[in-house]
Amino acid sequence: MTPSIPRSSACPTPGGLGRKGVSVLRVAGALLAGGWALGSLGAPASGGRTALPAELIPYFTMPAEFAGVDDGRRSPLLGADGKLASTTADWIRRRAEIRRAWFALMGPWPELLPAPRLEVLRSEPCETWVEQRIRLEVAPGMMLEGYLLLPDGAGPKPAVLVPYYEPESSVGRGKPYRDFGLQLARRGFVALCLGSPGGDAFKPDLAGAACQPLSFLAYIASNACTALIQHSQVDPARIGVVGHSYGGKWAMFAACLDERFACGAWSDPGIVFDETRISINYWEPWYLGLDPQRTRPRGLVTADNPRTGAYRELVAQGHDLHELHALMAPRPFLVSGGAEDPPRRWATLRHALEVNRLLGAEGRVGLSSRPGHDPTEASNAVIYQFFEHALGAP
């Protein structure tokens, strides 16, 4: 029997704490009680406090060289009224304020789908799972083709959403080490692999939505999360999201804006606004720079090629992505860093650590490092260990 999640409790709304915002309140009680349950805002599958395994500890420990570094960004604990959140109740209010500010600038989401349609086009047995070619309803009037990998054995199982330019790479039919879906299925996770709406990441189909493209990708992910929640082989409390580069940005916004994702892993997306890096290009119109008045030429922000769209206003008002990282607390996340997210990003991740510390949570913010942008076998191994810890080994 497919689990049914009532729309009133399952679908968060962007305007505030959301229809599932009550879980934000539940997490306060769970933390104050000295434990943390996965059903609140994300935690290990076994419930209660679970220590990080030894192999993950180095990635979830801030290096001493960055412990006292100030990155110059305003603390997400500091409210618009200038007051610093010092209690869980304070943070709940501040968290809602951050969400309101971002959605006010990025534009509202369409109504979330209460029961996204999922059509199975074909099924093929693989090593230890079944690969289904599927069509999934991700927005009103929009169906995306992708892959659903269902491991053998009885459910329910943990699941991970894998967004990328196209779904084939995620199931092993693309560049090396982009095959997160395939590798997670080998480890017993259900994997849902999706690609860009409309098939062109640089000209995304927004299905008439009045929000920035990157926010719309998070909206798609939210509907995909609902589809996973309602699948008979998925444990609705153990759903994560992972992506690389473009997919990493997509996965980051998805996890931060929908608390039903119990955890997230983001491979070198660029976790801060950095206008010196051509690949940390949130200013582009296919991310946050969509502007009805003008379409800026592709490339770095310059005096002759200024910021546009929501990105312009976000920067002007002093917002940065560390505010979204804070929305994850106390859910765990891992930045699989490369060229765009080197070890110095710890100076910014300090803000997420401070929010988790306020909530009594430790070991929830991680950063691994590799020299280049492309994922490697070693960097991906850390991602898979993270999911086995954060969602529980299937």
C-alpha positions in Angstrom: 0.0 0.0 0.0 1.4 3.4 -1.0 1.7 5.7 2.0 -0.5 8.8 1.8 0.7 12.1 3.2 -2.2 14.6 3.6 -1.4 17.8 1.6 -2.1 20.0 4.6 0.8 18.4 6.5 3.2 17.3 3.7 3.6 20.3 1.4 5.6 23.3 2.7 4.6 26.7 1.5 7.3 29.3 0.7 5.7 32.2 2.6 6.7 31.2 6.1 7.2 28.1 8.3 5.0 26.3 5.8 2.1 23.9 6.1 4.6 21.4 7.6 6.1 24.2 9.7 4.8 22.4 12.8 7.8 20.1 12.4 10.1 23.0 13.0 8.4 23.4 16.3 8.7 19.6 16.9 12.4 19.7 16.4 12.8 22.3 19.2 11.1 19.9 21.6 13.2 16.9 20.4 16.4 18.8 20.8 15.5 20.2 24.2 14.6 16.7 25.3 18.2 15.6 24.5 17.6 13.6 21.4 16.8 14.2 17.7 14.3 12.2 15.8 14.5 11.9 12.0 10.8 12.8 11.7 11.4 16.2 13.0 13.9 18.0 10.7 16.2 15.1 9.9 18.6 12.9 11.8 20.0 9.4 11.7 17.6 6.6 10.9 18.1 4.9 14.3 16.7 7.9 16.2 18.5 9.4 19.3 22.0 10.6 19.1 24.3 8.8 16.8 28.0 9.5 16.8 29.7 10.2 13.5 31.6 7.2 12.2 35.4 7.6 12.5 35.9 7.9 8.7 33.5 11.0 8.6 34.9 12.8 11.6 37.7 14.6 9.7 35.1 16.1 7.2 32.8 17.3 10.0 35.5 19.0 12.1 36.5 22.6 11.3 40.2 22.9 10.8 41.9 25.1 13.5 43.2 27.5 10.8 39.6 28.6 10.0 38.1 28.5 13.5 38.6 32.2 14.1 38.2 33.5 10.6 35.5 36.0 9.9 34.2 35.8 6.4 32.5 39.2 6.7 28.9 37.9 6.3 26.1 38.9 8.6 25.2 36.1 11.0 22.0 34.4 10.1 21.1 34.5 13.8 20.9 38.3 13.5 17.3 39.3 12.7 16.1 42.3 10.6 15.4 44.0 13.9 19.1 43.7 14.9 18.3 41.2 17.7 20.4 38.0 17.9 18.5 34.7 18.2 19.6 33.1 21.5 17.0 30.5 22.0 15.3 27.8 19.9 12.1 29.8 19.8 14.1 32.8 18.6 15.6 30.8 15.9 12.2 29.4 14.7 11.1 33.0 14.2 14.3 34.0 12.6 14.2 31.0 10.3 10.8 32.0 9.1 12.1 35.5 8.5 14.9 34.2 6.3 12.5 32.2 4.2 10.1 35.1 3.7 12.9 37.4 2.6 14.3 34.9 0.0 10.9 34.0 -1.4 9.9 37.7 -1.6 12.9 38.3 -3.8 12.9 35.0 -5.8 9.2 35.0 -6.4 6.5 32.6 -5.1 6.3 28.9 -5.9 3.2 27.5 -7.7 1.0 25.4 -5.5 2.7 22.1 -4.7 1.3 19.0 -6.2 -0.6 16.9 -3.6 0.0 13.6 -5.5 2.4 13.9 -8.4 1.6 11.4 -11.2 4.4 8.8 -11.8 4.2 6.7 -14.9 6.5 3.7 -15.5 7.4 3.5 -19.1 9.6 0.4 -18.8 11.4 -1.7 -16.2 14.7 -3.5 -16.6 16.4 -5.7 -14.0 20.0 -4.7 -13.2 22.6 -6.0 -10.8 20.6 -5.8 -7.5 17.9 -3.3 -8.4 15.2 -2.6 -11.0 15.7 0.4 -13.3 12.5 2.0 -14.3 12.3 4.6 -17.0 9.6 7.0 -15.7 7.7 10.1 -16.4 7.0 12.2 -13.3 4.7 15.2 -12.8 6.9 17.9 -11.4 4.7 21.0 -12.0 1.2 21.7 -13.2 1.2 20.6 -16.9 4.8 19.5 -16.8 6.1 15.9 -16.9 9.8 15.0 -16.8 11.3 11.7 -17.9 13.9 10.2 -15.7 14.9 7.0 -13.9 13.8 5.4 -10.7 16.1 2.7 -9.3 14.5 0.3 -6.9 16.8 -2.0 -5.0 15.8 -5.6 -4.5 14.3 -6.6 -1.2 11.4 -5.5 0.9 10.9 -1.8 1.7 10.6 0.7 2.9 14.1 2.0 2.1 15.9 5.3 2.3 15.8 7.3 -0.9 17.9 10.0 -2.6 16.8 12.5 -5.3 19.6 13.0 -7.9 19.1 16.1 -10.1 21.5 16.9 -13.0 21.5 18.4 -16.5 20.1 15.1 -17.8 19.2 11.9 -15.9 21.4 9.5 -17.9 24.6 10.6 -16.2 23.1 9.8 -12.8 22.6 6.2 -13.8 26.0 5.7 -15.3 25.6 6.7 -18.9 27.6 9.9 -18.9 30.9 11.4 -17.6 32.7 9.4 -14.9 31.7 9.9 -11.2 28.4 11.6 -12.0 26.6 8.3 -11.5 25.3 9.0 -8.0 22.0 7.2 -8.6 23.6 4.0 -9.8 26.1 3.9 -6.9 23.5 4.6 -4.3 21.2 1.9 -5.8 24.2 -0.5 -5.4 24.2 0.4 -1.8 20.5 -0.3 -1.4 19.1 3.2 -1.7 16.1 4.1 -3.9 17.3 6.7 -6.4 15.2 9.1 -8.4 17.2 10.7 -11.2 15.9 13.8 -13.0 17.2 16.3 -15.6 16.6 19.9 -16.5 13.0 21.0 -17.2 12.5 21.4 -20.9 15.8 19.7 -21.6 18.0 22.8 -21.7 19.5 24.0 -18.4 20.4 27.4 -20.0 16.8 28.0 -21.2 14.7 26.2 -18.5 11.0 25.7 -18.9 9.4 27.3 -15.9 5.9 26.1 -16.8 4.5 29.6 -16.3 5.9 29.9 -12.7 6.7 33.5 -11.5 9.9 32.6 -9.7 13.6 32.5 -10.5 14.7 29.4 -12.3 16.9 28.1 -9.5 13.9 28.4 -7.1 11.8 26.6 -9.7 14.3 23.7 -9.7 13.8 23.5 -5.9 10.0 23.5 -6.5 10.5 20.6 -8.9 12.6 18.8 -6.3 9.9 19.4 -3.7 7.3 17.7 -5.8 9.7 14.9 -6.5 10.1 14.5 -2.8 6.3 14.2 -2.4 6.4 11.4 -5.1 9.1 9.6 -3.1 7.2 10.0 0.1 4.1 8.4 -1.5 6.1 5.5 -3.0 5.5 2.1 -1.3 9.2 1.2 -1.3 10.4 4.5 0.3 10.7 5.4 3.9 9.2 8.9 3.9 11.4 10.0 6.8 14.7 9.0 5.1 15.0 11.0 1.9 18.1 12.9 0.9 19.2 14.9 -2.2 22.6 15.0 -4.0 23.9 16.7 -7.1 27.1 18.0 -8.7 27.8 21.5 -10.0 24.5 22.6 -11.6 23.0 19.6 -9.9 24.7 20.7 -6.7 23.1 24.1 -6.8 19.8 22.4 -7.5 20.3 20.0 -4.6 21.3 22.8 -2.2 18.3 24.9 -2.9 16.0 21.9 -2.7 17.3 20.7 0.7 17.4 24.2 2.2 13.9 25.1 1.1 12.1 21.9 1.8 12.6 20.5 5.3 11.3 17.0 4.3 14.7 16.3 2.8 16.4 14.7 5.8 19.9 15.6 4.5 21.8 16.8 1.5 25.1 16.5 -0.2 26.3 19.2 -2.6 29.2 18.6 -4.9 31.2 21.8 -5.6 28.2 24.0 -6.4 29.7 27.2 -5.1 28.2 27.6 -1.6 28.6 31.4 -1.5 28.1 34.3 -3.9 31.6 34.8 -5.4 31.8 37.1 -8.4 35.5 36.2 -9.0 34.6 32.6 -10.0 33.0 32.1 -13.4 31.4 28.8 -12.3 29.8 30.3 -9.2 27.4 32.1 -11.5 24.2 32.6 -9.6 23.9 35.9 -11.5 23.1 34.1 -14.7 19.4 34.2 -15.9 19.0 30.5 -15.6 19.7 30.7 -11.9 18.8 33.9 -10.0 19.4 36.6 -12.6 16.2 36.3 -14.6 15.0 39.8 -15.4 11.9 40.7 -17.4 13.6 44.1 -18.3 16.8 42.7 -19.8 18.8 39.6 -20.4 22.4 40.2 -19.5 25.2 38.6 -21.7 26.7 35.5 -20.2 29.8 36.0 -18.1 31.2 37.6 -14.9 29.6 40.6 -13.3 31.2 43.8 -14.5 30.4 47.5 -14.7 29.3 47.0 -18.3 27.5 43.7 -17.5 25.8 44.4 -14.1 23.7 42.2 -11.9 20.1 41.5 -12.9 17.0 40.0 -11.4 16.6 38.6 -7.9 20.4 38.2 -7.7 20.9 42.0 -7.9 18.4 42.6 -5.1 19.8 39.7 -2.9 23.3 41.2 -3.1 22.1 44.8 -2.6 20.3 43.8 0.6 23.3 41.9 1.9 21.9 38.3 1.6 24.1 35.4 0.8 23.8 31.6 0.6 24.9 31.1 4.2 21.4 32.1 5.2 20.0 29.1 3.2 22.6 26.8 4.8 21.3 27.9 8.2 17.8 26.7 7.2 19.2 23.1 7.2 19.8 23.1 10.9 19.7 20.6 12.6 19.5 18.4 9.4 23.0 17.3 8.3 24.6 18.3 5.1 27.9 17.7 3.3 29.7 20.0 0.9 31.8 17.8 -1.4 34.2 20.7 -2.2 36.5 21.1 -5.2 37.8 24.1 -7.1 34.8 26.2 -6.3 34.4 25.2 -2.6 37.9 24.8 -1.3 38.8 24.4 2.5 38.5 28.2 3.1 34.7 27.8 2.8 34.8 26.6 6.4 34.9 30.3 7.3 31.3 30.6 5.9 30.1 27.2 7.1 30.9 28.5 10.6 27.5 30.3 10.4 25.7 27.0 10.0 27.7 25.5 12.8 26.6 28.3 15.1 22.9 27.8 14.3 23.3 24.0 15.0 25.1 24.8 18.2 22.2 27.0 19.3 19.9 24.0 18.7 22.2 21.7 20.6 23.3 19.8 17.5 26.8 18.7 16.6 28.3 17.0 13.6 25.8 18.3 11.1 28.0 20.4 8.8 30.7 18.8 6.7 33.2 19.8 4.0 35.5 17.4 2.0 38.1 18.7 -0.4 39.6 17.8 -3.8 41.8 19.9 -6.1 39.5 20.0 -9.1 35.9 20.6 -9.9 35.1 17.1 -11.2 34.1 14.5 -8.7 36.5 11.7 -8.0 36.1 8.2 -6.7 37.5 9.3 -3.3 35.2 12.4 -3.0 32.2 10.3 -4.0 33.1 7.6 -1.4 32.7 10.3 1.3 29.2 11.2 -0.1 28.1 7.6 0.1 29.4 7.2 3.6 27.6 10.3 4.6 24.2 9.0 3.3 24.7 5.7 4.9 25.2 7.6 8.2 22.6 10.3 7.8 19.8 8.1 6.4 20.9 4.8 7.8 22.3 2.0 5.8 19.5 0.2 3.9 
